[in-house]
Amino acid sequence: MNTATPPHRLADVISAFEGMYPPSWAMSWDAVGLVCGDPGQSVRRVLFAVDPVAAVVDEALEWGADLIITHHPLMLRGVTSVAADTPKGNVVHRLIRAGSALYTAHTNADTAAPGVSDALARAVGLNGDLRPLDPDTTDPEGRRGIGRIGTLDQPMILHDFAAQVAQGLPATAPGIRVAGDLDRLVTTVAVSGGAGDSLLGAARAAGVDVFVTSDLRHHPASEFVEDPGPALIDTPHFASEWPWLADGAIHLADALARANGSDGANVEIRVSTIVTDAWSRAFSHI
């Protein structure tokens, strides 16, 4: 008699995952959920990645993944074609031919508690309780929202904290950038995974010592540091969101185990370590 645990259906995996990161929490402009895949298909292997790009698809298909869960959407903006001779169309065609599904959790994972910024906060050394930088007003418990604020176990100067941030995140060609007095003492920190210059005002209002985020533009950052307030640490976008992948994988495994009354061993989950940051090389004067 075959006593092997039957595989999960894609629909069941998605249901378990959405119990932690409901699509309703996503911003109105976002595009989250199932991109391609048959809800009735079996899922035995799941790959988590930041970006749904060709290199990630290569990794997933070589490993035999039945499902890829990415943070960034493949089709954030409308398209009129998924022809195989376009980058996005090629991804869709390759996945469909291989019988692999693609699912996206973007701003719903950002605002979740714990979510993307909780993982970033832990990666850069924040401990203890975290609170939202920009709270979700629809959350009666006040735990959800974009960004997090926390404290270091021991204060340190900005120079040393910046080194700690770099050490805690995956290595990328651009590295991190710092604005502020390197001898400034840092105790309270705000973080936000992904593009965060829309939260500069919130970081200032929170009275933190430094704000860690990505994609800071020249003019907002320049104006911000001219008016004394928090120091800034700008990280590569990919690097600031990659720490969440391990959290998402753990939460999915736990949710599947709870839903099926088993240890979830019939689903193998892997986190991609491929660096998909857009920038491949940085040059500077020596």
ROKOL-389737 format. One record per atom (N, C-alpha, C): x, y, z. Coordinates in steps of 0.1 Angstrom, whole numbers, plus 2048, in hexadecimal, padded with zeros to 3 digits. Layout:
XYZ;...
//
This chain:
8087F4800;800800800;80980C800;8058167F8;80D8237F7;80982C802;81282F80B;80E838816;815846815;81A848809;821855807;816860807;81A86C80D;81187780E;80F87D800;80287F7FC;8008847EF;8058927ED;8088967E1;80D8A47E0;8028AE7E2;8068BA7E5;7FD8C57E6;7F98CA7D9;7EC8CF7D8;7E88D67CB;7ED8E47CC;7EF8EA7C1;7F38F87C0;7E99017C7;7DC8FE7C5;7D29067CC;7D39067DB;7D78FA7E0;7D88F97EF;7E59007F4;7EF9007EC;7FB9077F0;7F99167F0;7F291B7E6;7EF9297E5;7E692D7F0;7DC9257F4;7D39287FF;7DA92980C;7E492080E;7EC92081A;7F492D81B;7FA930810;80393C80F;7FB949811;7EF94A80A;7E795680B;7E1958819;7E194D821;7DD94F82F;7E6958837;7F3958832;7FD961839;7FE96E832;7FC96E825;7FE97A81D;7F297C813;7E7980819;7DB981811;7DD98C806;7D89887FA;7D99927EF;7D299F7F1;7C899F7FA;7C09AB7FD;7C99B5804;7D59B180A;7DE9BB810;7E69C2806;7E69BE7FA;7EF9C47F0;7E99D27EC;7F29DB7E8;7EE9E87E3;7E69E77D7;7DD9F17D4;7D49F07C9;7DB9F07BC;7E79F57BB;7EE9F57AE;7F69E87AC;7F69E07B5;7FF9D47B5;7F99C97AD;8019BF7A9;7FD9B37A2;8029A77A9;7FA9A17B2;7FE9957B9;7F69897B6;7FA97D7BA;7F29717B8;7F99687AE;7F095F7A9;7F59557A0;7F695B792;80295A78C;80595F77F;802955774;808949776;80593D76D;805930775;7FE926771;7FE91A778;7F0914779;7EF90777A;7E290177B;7DF8FE78A;7D4904790;7D290279E;7D18F47A2;7CE8EB799;7CD8DD79C;7DA8D579C;7E48DB797;7F18D4795;7F78D17A3;8008C67A3;8078C27AF;8138CB7B1;8168CE7BE;8218D67C2;82A8CE7CC;8368CA7C8;83F8C47D1;84B8CC7D4;84F8D67CB;85A8DE7CD;8568ED7CA;85A8F57D4;8579047D3;86490C7D4;8679157CB;87291D7CB;86E92C7CE;8749327D9;8729407DC;87D9487D6;8799547CF;88395D7C9;87D96B7CA;8869757C8;8829837C8;87C9867BB;8829827B0;87E9877A2;87B97B799;87097D791;86D972787;87497477A;88197377B;88A97576F;88F96876A;89596975E;89A95D757;8A395475F;8AC95A767;8B695276F;8AE94A77A;8A495077F;89C94978A;89493D783;88F940777;887935770;89192A76D;89D92D769;8A7923766;8A991A773;8AB92177E;8AE91978A;8A291178E;89691678D;88A90F791;888903788;88990477B;8878F9772;8928EE773;89E8F2776;8A98E9778;8A68E0784;8A18E778E;89E8E079B;8918D879B;8898DB791;87C8D5790;8718DB799;8728E879B;8688EF7A3;85A8EF79C;8508EC7A4;8428EC79F;83C8FA7A0;8429027A9;83D90F7AC;8489197B0;8489257AA;85192F7AE;84993A7B5;84D93E7C0;8469497C7;8509557C7;84D9607C1;85696B7C0;8509777C8;8589807CC;85398C7D3;84F9967C8;8579987BE;8549A27B3;84A99C7A9;8409A37A4;83799E79A;83E99D78C;83A994784;83F993777;83899D76E;82B9A0771;8249A9769;81D9B4771;8259BD777;8209C777F;8189D1778;81C9D376B;8149DC762;80E9D4757;8039D9751;7FC9D1747;8059CE73B;8039C3735;80A9BF729;7FF9BB71E;8039BD712;7FA9B9707;7FE9AC700;8099A6704;80E99A6FE;817992708;816985707;81F97D70E;826974704;8299796F9;8309726EE;83E96D6F4;8429616EF;84E95B6F5;85B9626F1;85A96C6E8;8669736E4;8679806EC;85F9826F7;86098D700;86598770D;86D98F716;872989722;86798472B;85C98B72D;852987736;84A97B730;84897C723;84197171C;84996471C;85696571B;85F95A71B;85E953729;85E95A734;85C954741;84F94D742;84495273D;83794C73E;83793F736;83C94072A;83C934721;845929727;85192C72C;85A922732;85391B73E;84D923746;84691D752;83A91474E;832919745;827911741;82B90473A;835904732;83A8F872B;8408EE735;8468F3740;84C8EB74A;8418E6755;8358EC754;82B8E975E;82E8EF76C;8368FA76C;839901778;83090E77A;82C911786;82491C789;82C92878E;82693478C;82D940792;82394879A;82794B7A6;81E9537AF;82695E7B5;81F96A7B7;8259767BC;81F97B7C9;82797E7D3;8239857DF;82B9917E0;82599D7DE;82D9A97DD;82A9B27E9;8219BC7E7;81E9C67F2;8169BF7FD;80F9B47FA;8099AD805;8139A780F;81F9A2809;82999D812;8319A9819;8319B5812;8379C0818;8309C5825;8239C5824;81B9CA82F;8189C083A;81A9B3837;8179A9841;8209AA84D;81B9A4858;8239A4865;82399586A;82E98F869;83B993863;83B993854;84399C84E;84399D840;8519A183B;8529A7830;85F9AA829;8689B3832;8629BD838;86B9C6840;86F9C084E;8679B7853;86B9B085F;8779A885C;8779A1851;88399984D;88F9A284B;88D9AD845;8989B7843;89E9BC850;8949BF859;8989C4867;8A19BA86E;89D9AE86E;8A59A3875;8B39A286E;8B39A2861;8BF9A0859;8CA9AB85C;8C59B785F;8CF9C2862;8D19C4871;8CB9BB879;8CF9BB887;8C59C1891;8B99C488D;8AF9C9896;8A89BD89E;8A69BF8AA;8A09B48B3;8959BA8BB;88E9B18C1;8839B58CA;8779B88C1;86E9C08C7;8619C48C1;8649CD8B5;85C9CB8AA;85D9D489F;84F9DA89D;84F9E7898;8429ED895;8429F3887;8369F4881;8369F9873;83BA08872;842A0B867;846A18865;83AA2085F;833A19856;827A1F850;81BA15852;814A1685E;80AA0C861;7FFA0B857;7FA9FF856;7EE9FC84E;7E2A00857;7DAA0A853;7CFA0F85B;7C3A0685C;7C49FB853;7B99F2853;7BB9E685D;7C79E6863;7CB9DC86D;7C89E087B;7BE9DA881;7BA9DE88F;7C49DC899;7CE9D2896;7D89CF8A0;7E49D889E;7E59E0893;7F09E9891;7FD9E388F;7FD9D688A;80A9CF888;80E9D0879;8059D0870;8089D0862;80C9DE85D;8139DE852;8169EB84C;8239EA844;8279F583E;8339F5836;83F9FA83F;84A9F383E;8569F7846;8549F3854;8609F385B;8609EF86A;86A9F8871;8679FA87E;870A02887;8749F9892;8819F9895;8869F18A0;8939F68A6;8989F08AF;8A49F48B6;8AF9EA8B6;8BC9EF8B7;8C79E68B8;8C99E18C6;8CF9D68C8;8D19D18D6;8DB9DA8DD;8E59DF8D5;8EF9E88DA;8F19F38D0;8F1A008D4;8F4A0B8CB;902A098C4;903A0E8B8;90FA0E8B1;910A1A8A8;91CA1D8A3;91DA2989A;918A2588C;914A2F885;90FA2C877;918A2486F;925A2786F;92FA20867;92EA1186A;92DA0D877;92C9FF87A;91F9F8877;914A00879;9079FB875;9069F9866;90BA0285E;90BA00850;9129F384C;91E9F1852;9259E484F;91D9D8853;9159D985E;90C9CE862;9019CC858;8FC9D7853;8F19D6849;8F79CE83C;9039D3838;9099CC82C;90B9BE82F;9109BA83B;9129AC83E;9069A483F;8FB9AA843;8EE9A3845;8E69A0838;8EA9A782D;8E29A6821;8EB99F816;8E499980C;8EC992802;8F599C7FA;9019977F7;90A9A07F0;9069A37E1;9069B07DE;9039B47D0;90E9BE7CB;90E9C07BE;9199C87B8;9189D77BE;90C9DD7BF;90C9EB7C3;90F9EC7D2;90D9E27DA;90F9E47E9;9059EE7EF;9089F37FA;8FF9FD801;905A0B801;8FDA15802;901A23803;8FCA29810;904A32815;901A38822;901A47821;8F8A4E827;8F7A5C828;8F6A60837;8FFA6883C;8FFA6C84A;90CA6B851;90DA7085D;919A70864;91DA62869;928A5C864;92CA4F867;92EA4C875;931A5687D;933A5588B;926A57894;91BA5988D;90EA5B893;90AA4E89B;905A4F8A7;901A438AF;8F3A3F8AA;8F2A328A7;8E5A2C8A2;8DFA238AD;8D3A258B0;8CCA1C8B9;8BEA188B3;8B7A218AE;8AAA1E8A8;8AAA1F899;8A5A15892;8A6A14884;899A1187E;896A18872;88BA1486A;890A0D85D;888A03859;88C9FC84D;87F9FB844;8819FA837;8779F782E;87C9F0822;8789E3820;87D9DC814;8789E2807;8819E27FD;87D9E87F0;87D9F77F0;8789FD7E6;879A0C7E4;872A137F0;879A1C7F6;874A22802;875A31804;878A387F9;879A477FB;86CA4E7FD;860A477FB;853A4C7FF;851A4C80E;85AA45815;859A44823;863A4D82B;86AA55824;874A5E82A;86DA66835;862A6C832;85BA7483C;857A6C848;852A60846;84EA57851;85BA5485A;866A52854;872A4F85B;876A5B864;875A6785E;879A73865;86FA75871;862A7386F;858A75879;85AA6B884;85FA5F881;861A5488B;86DA57894;876A60890;881A64898;88CA59899;88DA5188F;897A4688F;8A5A4C88C;8AFA4488F;8BDA4988C;8C1A4687E;8BCA3C878;8BFA3986A;8B4A32863;8B2A34856;8A8A2E84E;8AFA25844;8ACA18844;8B1A0F83A;8A7A0B830;8A9A0E823;8A0A0A819;8A7A0980C;8A0A09800;8A6A087F3;8A1A127EA;8A8A147DF;8A4A1C7D3;8A2A2B7D7;8AAA307E0;8A9A3E7E4;8AEA477D8;8A5A507D4;8A9A597C9;8B1A657CE;8B9A6B7C5;8C2A757C9;8BCA817D0;8B2A877C9;8ACA937CF;8A5A917DC;89CA877DE;896A857EB;8A1A827F6;8ABA7A7F2;8B5A777FC;8BDA83800;8C1A8B7F6;8C9A977F8;8C2AA1801;8B5AA37FE;8AEAAD806;8ACAA7814;8AAA9A815;8A8A94822;8B4A9682B;8C0A93826;8CCA9482F;8D0AA3832;8CBAAC829;8CEABA82C;8C7ABF838;8BBAB983B;8B3ABD846;8B6AB3851;8BDAB685C;8C1AAC865;8B6AA286A;8B9A96869;8B0A8B86C;8B7A7E86C;8B0A73869;8B6A66868;8C1A6585D;8CBA5D860;8D5A59855;8CDA5084C;8D3A4E840;8CDA45836;8D7A3A832;8D2A2E830;8D9A2382A;8D1A1E81F;8D7A1F813;8D0A1A807;8D5A0D803;8CDA03802;8D19F57FF;8CC9F27F1;8D29E87EA;8CC9E37DD;8BE9DE7E0;8B59E07D6;8A79DC7D8;8A69CD7DA;8AD9C57D2;8AD9B77D3;8B19B37E1;8BC9B87E6;8C29B47F3;8B99B77FE;8B19C27FE;8A89C5809;89C9BC80A;8999B5800;88D9AD800;89099E800;89C99A7FD;8A098C7FD;89F98580A;8A198C816;8A0985823;89297F825;88898581F;87A981821;87897381C;87F96F812;87D96280B;87D956815;88795681D;88894B827;87C94B831;878957835;86C95883D;860953836;85E95782A;852952822;852943820;85E93E81E;86092F81D;85C928829;86192D835;85D927842;84F928845;849933842;83B935845;83292C83C;83692A82F;82F922827;82F91382B;83B90F82F;83D901834;8348FF840;83490884A;82C907856;81D907853;81990F849;80B910846;80690383F;80E8FD837;80B8F1830;80A8E683B;8138E6844;8138DB84F;8068DD857;8038E985A;7F68EB862;7EA8E785B;7EA8EA84E;7DE8E8846;7DC8D9843;7E78D1843;7E68C383F;7E98B984B;7EC8BF857;7EE8B6862;7FB8AE860;8048B3859;8118AB857;81C8B5858;8288AF856;8348B7857;8388BE84A;82F8BD840;8328C4834;83E8BF82C;8428B382F;84E8AE829;84D8AA81A;8408AA816;83E8A7808;83F8B37FF;8428BF805;8458CB7FD;8538CF801;85C8D07F7;8698D57F9;86A8E47F4;86F8EC7FD;86F8FA7FB;87E8FF7FB;8819077F1;88F90C7F0;88F91B7EE;8999227F3;89A9317F1;8A59337E6;8A293A7DC;8AC93D7D2;8B79467D7;8C49437D4;8CF94C7D8;8D49547CC;8CE9537C1;8D295A7B5;8D09697B8;8DB9717B6;8DA9807B7;8D39857AB;8C798B7AC;8C09907A0;8BF99F7A1;8C89A57A8;8C99B47A8;8CC9B979A;8C69C4796;8C79C8788;8D69CD785;8DD9D178F;8EB9D678C;8F59CB78E;8FD9C9784;9079BE784;9159C3787;9189D0787;9269D478A;9259E378E;92E9E6798;92F9F479C;93D9F979B;93FA05796;94DA0A794;94EA1779D;95AA1A7A2;95DA267A9;96BA2A7A7;96EA367AA;97CA3B7AA;984A357B5;990A317B3;999A2B7BD;9A3A367C2;
//
